[in-house]
């Protein structure tokens, strides 16, 4: 699904990409959980997968908008890898 896209799905139809959005959101949450457990390499791996394969995933904020979990994922992955050294 992500590979066929060239931009984020517009807000009014973004829910139609539920599978992509759910996986992207799950990878973001997984990375945060690994980070909290100080499993930095695993956190970086999850974030890199998010960046490389699910870059157009969107998370719904209950306040009324979508945001892209991959937006800062590459930088976060780099930081986790630095911490793991």
C-alpha positions in Angstrom: 0.0 0.0 0.0 2.8 2.4 1.0 4.8 1.6 -2.1 1.9 2.7 -4.4 1.7 6.1 -2.7 3.6 9.3 -3.5 2.1 11.5 -0.8 0.0 11.3 2.4 -3.6 10.4 1.9 -5.8 13.5 2.4 -7.5 13.7 5.8 -11.0 13.1 4.5 -9.9 9.7 3.0 -7.0 8.8 5.3 -9.1 6.3 7.3 -9.4 4.2 4.1 -5.7 3.4 4.5 -6.4 1.8 7.9 -4.0 -1.2 7.4 -1.1 1.1 6.6 -1.9 3.5 9.4 -2.3 0.7 11.9 1.0 -0.9 11.1 2.8 2.5 11.1 1.3 3.5 14.4 2.2 0.1 15.9 5.8 0.4 14.8 6.0 3.8 16.4 4.5 2.5 19.7 6.8 -0.5 19.5 9.8 1.8 19.2 8.7 3.9 22.1 8.2 0.8 24.3 11.7 -0.6 23.3 13.2 2.8 24.1 11.6 2.8 27.5 13.1 -0.6 28.2 16.5 0.7 27.0 16.4 -1.8 24.1 17.9 0.8 21.8 18.8 -1.4 18.9 15.3 -2.8 18.7 13.8 0.7 18.9 16.1 1.8 16.1 15.1 -1.2 14.0 11.4 -0.5 14.4 11.9 3.1 13.5 13.9 2.3 10.4 11.3 -0.1 9.3 8.7 2.6 9.8 10.8 5.1 7.8 11.6 2.7 4.9 8.4 0.8 4.4 5.6 2.7 6.1 6.5 6.4 5.5 3.0 7.4 4.5 1.3 5.9 7.6 -0.7 8.4 9.6 -1.8 8.4 13.2 -5.1 9.9 14.2 -5.0 12.4 17.1 -8.2 12.4 19.1 -8.0 16.2 19.0 -9.0 16.0 15.3 -6.0 15.6 13.0 -3.6 13.1 11.5 0.1 13.1 12.0 2.9 11.1 10.4 4.8 8.8 12.8 7.6 8.4 10.3 8.2 12.2 10.1 11.0 12.1 12.7 11.6 8.4 12.8 14.9 8.4 11.0 16.4 11.0 13.4 15.0 9.1 16.3 16.5 5.8 15.0 19.9 7.5 14.6 19.7 8.7 18.2 18.8 5.2 19.5 21.8 3.7 17.6 24.1 6.3 19.1 22.9 5.5 22.6 23.4 1.8 21.9 27.1 2.1 21.3 
